[in-house]
Amino acid sequence: MSNIKLVIPERAANIGNFMVGRLLPFRQKRMVGPFVFIDHMGPVEMNENENLDVPPHPHIGLSTLTFLFDGAIMHRDSLGNEVQINPGGVNWMTAGKGVVHSERTLEHLRNSKKSLHGLQI
């Protein structure tokens, strides 16, 4: 099937306490180039009591690329990396055996209204 003619609808997937639109993998399209999953985050407006809290989890033997259109996320991993991801910024993580990471709302935004819109592939 031609990639040009294939339209993949988002399917809801829960990633901790946050719902994303999962695009890949898809029955007719397992990957695009090197990418085996695409999660679309938002766009969403969160109130003072809502935060992104994806607990530590492994991505063994693959890389993730996180790109934000809006909002901010704190990435932490078991190698000691702490990276604040901002709109237009990219975080590229290559996970080897035993590496875990988490994504969370920044501490200074946790008790305020905030928005989030991005991709993780």
DAPEKA-V387561 format. One record per pair of residues at least 12 apart in sequence whose C-alpha atoms are under 8 Angstrom apart, sorted by the first residue. I is the first residue (numbers start at 1). J is the second residue. Records with the same first field share a line. If there is no record, write none. Layout:
I = J, J
//
This chain:
1 = 28
8 = 23, 26
9 = 23
10 = 22, 23
11 = 23
15 = 54
16 = 53, 54, 55
17 = 52, 53, 54
18 = 52, 53, 54
19 = 41
20 = 39, 40, 41, 42
21 = 39, 40, 41, 42
22 = 37, 38, 39, 40
23 = 37, 38, 39, 40
24 = 36, 37, 38, 39
25 = 37, 38
35 = 121
36 = 121
37 = 120, 121
38 = 119, 120, 121
39 = 119, 120, 121
40 = 117, 118, 119, 120
41 = 116, 117, 118, 119, 120
42 = 116, 117, 118
43 = 115, 116, 117, 118
44 = 115, 116, 117
45 = 113, 114, 115, 116
46 = 113, 114, 115, 116
47 = 112, 113, 114
48 = 110, 111, 112, 113, 114
49 = 110, 111, 112
50 = 110
51 = 104, 105, 110
52 = 103, 104, 105
53 = 102, 103, 104, 105
54 = 102, 103, 104
55 = 101, 102, 103
56 = 77, 100, 101, 102, 103
57 = 100, 101, 102
58 = 95, 98, 99, 100, 101
59 = 95, 96, 99, 100, 101
60 = 95, 96, 97, 98, 99
61 = 94, 95, 96, 97
62 = 94, 95, 96
63 = 92, 93, 94, 95
64 = 91, 92, 93, 94, 120, 121
65 = 90, 91, 92, 93, 119, 120, 121
66 = 85, 90, 91, 92, 118, 119, 120, 121
67 = 85, 87, 88, 89, 90, 91, 118, 119, 120
68 = 85, 86, 87, 88, 89, 90, 116, 117, 118, 119
69 = 87, 88, 116, 117, 118
70 = 86, 87, 115, 116, 117, 118
71 = 86, 87, 114, 115, 116, 117
72 = 84, 85, 86, 87, 105, 106, 116
73 = 85, 86, 103, 104, 105, 106
74 = 103, 104, 105, 106
75 = 101, 102, 103, 104
76 = 101, 102, 103
77 = 99, 100, 101, 102
78 = 99, 100, 101
79 = 99
84 = 106
//
